[in-house]
């Protein structure tokens, strides 16, 4: 698997939009971001440029506009971020991480059953 780019929190916001709506031009991304963030148009353009440099996005030029699209999948990025978090915070100890989350969270019976199913599948 190729090395995943390190994506900042702000860049994640851009990626989320493009994972669901690509390809979009910078103005279309800006308008979608405007719903949740009070960013300037230049901020969005800067983040798009950074993501292209990091090879998380690519673009195609249509007439005089650039349309951006992801070149890494959301699942790949989530997996990479999860492993990074696991290694950074828990020194790679999955058991410790899961135990910590389970101690702090109230789970429904359905969620507990889902977790049991996942663990049972891991046995096989």
C-alpha beads as a LAMMPS data file, in Angstrom:
LAMMPS data file: protein, C-alpha beads

124 atoms
123 bonds

1 atom types
1 bond types

-500.0 500.0 xlo xhi
-500.0 500.0 ylo yhi
-500.0 500.0 zlo zhi

Masses

1 110.0

Atoms # bond

1 1 1 0.000 0.000 0.000
2 1 1 1.365 3.433 -0.872
3 1 1 2.123 5.876 1.906
4 1 1 -0.892 7.994 2.744
5 1 1 -0.525 11.770 2.914
6 1 1 -0.684 13.464 6.299
7 1 1 -3.938 15.424 6.175
8 1 1 -4.665 18.264 8.599
9 1 1 -8.055 18.738 10.250
10 1 1 -8.939 21.552 7.839
11 1 1 -7.885 19.469 4.862
12 1 1 -10.104 16.625 6.118
13 1 1 -13.075 18.979 5.789
14 1 1 -12.241 19.568 2.131
15 1 1 -11.670 15.845 1.521
16 1 1 -15.052 14.931 3.053
17 1 1 -16.791 17.189 0.555
18 1 1 -14.860 15.822 -2.396
19 1 1 -15.336 12.187 -1.335
20 1 1 -19.075 12.719 -1.617
21 1 1 -19.358 15.246 -4.467
22 1 1 -16.306 15.163 -6.752
23 1 1 -15.372 16.543 -9.148
24 1 1 -15.909 20.118 -7.998
25 1 1 -14.226 23.403 -8.817
26 1 1 -12.811 25.652 -6.083
27 1 1 -15.921 27.843 -5.969
28 1 1 -18.220 24.831 -5.582
29 1 1 -16.057 23.527 -2.712
30 1 1 -16.120 27.002 -1.151
31 1 1 -19.919 27.171 -1.336
32 1 1 -20.266 23.748 0.303
33 1 1 -17.751 24.718 3.005
34 1 1 -19.582 27.974 3.635
35 1 1 -22.464 25.943 5.089
36 1 1 -20.309 24.727 7.999
37 1 1 -17.190 26.943 8.105
38 1 1 -16.634 30.650 7.881
39 1 1 -13.609 30.337 5.583
40 1 1 -12.539 32.754 2.891
41 1 1 -12.395 31.635 -0.721
42 1 1 -8.594 31.965 -0.619
43 1 1 -8.419 29.571 2.327
44 1 1 -10.270 26.908 0.367
45 1 1 -7.990 27.427 -2.649
46 1 1 -4.905 27.139 -0.425
47 1 1 -6.175 23.891 1.106
48 1 1 -6.971 22.481 -2.334
49 1 1 -3.445 23.327 -3.497
50 1 1 -1.903 21.667 -0.436
51 1 1 -3.948 18.530 -1.014
52 1 1 -2.817 18.396 -4.640
53 1 1 0.831 18.755 -3.505
54 1 1 0.288 15.940 -0.982
55 1 1 -1.182 13.825 -3.789
56 1 1 -4.473 13.387 -1.969
57 1 1 -6.268 15.276 -4.749
58 1 1 -5.788 15.727 -8.429
59 1 1 -7.546 17.985 -10.901
60 1 1 -8.566 18.258 -14.483
61 1 1 -8.738 21.521 -16.347
62 1 1 -11.989 22.246 -18.181
63 1 1 -11.786 25.446 -20.151
64 1 1 -10.457 27.892 -17.564
65 1 1 -11.547 26.025 -14.437
66 1 1 -9.910 23.316 -12.370
67 1 1 -12.091 20.485 -11.116
68 1 1 -10.724 18.586 -8.128
69 1 1 -11.201 14.938 -7.256
70 1 1 -9.692 12.607 -4.616
71 1 1 -6.989 10.136 -5.579
72 1 1 -7.035 8.445 -2.172
73 1 1 -10.162 6.816 -0.826
74 1 1 -11.871 7.773 2.389
75 1 1 -11.410 4.232 3.711
76 1 1 -7.657 4.327 3.038
77 1 1 -7.315 7.654 4.850
78 1 1 -9.396 6.511 7.808
79 1 1 -7.340 3.342 8.129
80 1 1 -4.085 5.303 7.944
81 1 1 -5.267 7.863 10.508
82 1 1 -6.507 5.087 12.800
83 1 1 -3.135 3.329 12.709
84 1 1 -1.331 6.617 13.280
85 1 1 -3.553 7.366 16.287
86 1 1 -3.135 3.844 17.642
87 1 1 0.650 4.050 17.387
88 1 1 0.936 7.625 18.664
89 1 1 -1.392 7.345 21.647
90 1 1 -1.395 3.639 22.556
91 1 1 2.006 2.497 21.255
92 1 1 0.187 0.145 18.893
93 1 1 -1.695 -1.699 21.669
94 1 1 -5.169 -2.369 20.251
95 1 1 -6.366 -4.093 23.427
96 1 1 -5.474 -1.060 25.577
97 1 1 -7.191 1.323 23.188
98 1 1 -10.391 -0.734 23.027
99 1 1 -10.453 -1.220 26.810
100 1 1 -10.020 2.523 27.319
101 1 1 -12.889 3.371 24.969
102 1 1 -15.170 0.717 26.439
103 1 1 -14.590 1.976 29.985
104 1 1 -15.622 5.502 28.993
105 1 1 -18.553 4.787 26.667
106 1 1 -22.034 3.474 27.338
107 1 1 -22.919 0.950 24.639
108 1 1 -26.325 -0.301 23.609
109 1 1 -26.994 -4.027 23.510
110 1 1 -26.947 -3.808 19.718
111 1 1 -23.487 -2.181 19.732
112 1 1 -22.193 -4.823 22.145
113 1 1 -23.505 -7.567 19.867
114 1 1 -21.863 -5.923 16.854
115 1 1 -18.536 -5.865 18.674
116 1 1 -18.934 -9.510 19.656
117 1 1 -19.613 -10.390 16.016
118 1 1 -16.489 -8.557 14.887
119 1 1 -14.393 -10.372 17.489
120 1 1 -15.915 -13.730 16.532
121 1 1 -15.028 -13.094 12.889
122 1 1 -11.448 -12.324 13.937
123 1 1 -11.217 -15.772 15.557
124 1 1 -11.949 -17.462 12.247

Bonds

1 1 1 2
2 1 2 3
3 1 3 4
4 1 4 5
5 1 5 6
6 1 6 7
7 1 7 8
8 1 8 9
9 1 9 10
10 1 10 11
11 1 11 12
12 1 12 13
13 1 13 14
14 1 14 15
15 1 15 16
16 1 16 17
17 1 17 18
18 1 18 19
19 1 19 20
20 1 20 21
21 1 21 22
22 1 22 23
23 1 23 24
24 1 24 25
25 1 25 26
26 1 26 27
27 1 27 28
28 1 28 29
29 1 29 30
30 1 30 31
31 1 31 32
32 1 32 33
33 1 33 34
34 1 34 35
35 1 35 36
36 1 36 37
37 1 37 38
38 1 38 39
39 1 39 40
40 1 40 41
41 1 41 42
42 1 42 43
43 1 43 44
44 1 44 45
45 1 45 46
46 1 46 47
47 1 47 48
48 1 48 49
49 1 49 50
50 1 50 51
51 1 51 52
52 1 52 53
53 1 53 54
54 1 54 55
55 1 55 56
56 1 56 57
57 1 57 58
58 1 58 59
59 1 59 60
60 1 60 61
61 1 61 62
62 1 62 63
63 1 63 64
64 1 64 65
65 1 65 66
66 1 66 67
67 1 67 68
68 1 68 69
69 1 69 70
70 1 70 71
71 1 71 72
72 1 72 73
73 1 73 74
74 1 74 75
75 1 75 76
76 1 76 77
77 1 77 78
78 1 78 79
79 1 79 80
80 1 80 81
81 1 81 82
82 1 82 83
83 1 83 84
84 1 84 85
85 1 85 86
86 1 86 87
87 1 87 88
88 1 88 89
89 1 89 90
90 1 90 91
91 1 91 92
92 1 92 93
93 1 93 94
94 1 94 95
95 1 95 96
96 1 96 97
97 1 97 98
98 1 98 99
99 1 99 100
100 1 100 101
101 1 101 102
102 1 102 103
103 1 103 104
104 1 104 105
105 1 105 106
106 1 106 107
107 1 107 108
108 1 108 109
109 1 109 110
110 1 110 111
111 1 111 112
112 1 112 113
113 1 113 114
114 1 114 115
115 1 115 116
116 1 116 117
117 1 117 118
118 1 118 119
119 1 119 120
120 1 120 121
121 1 121 122
122 1 122 123
123 1 123 124
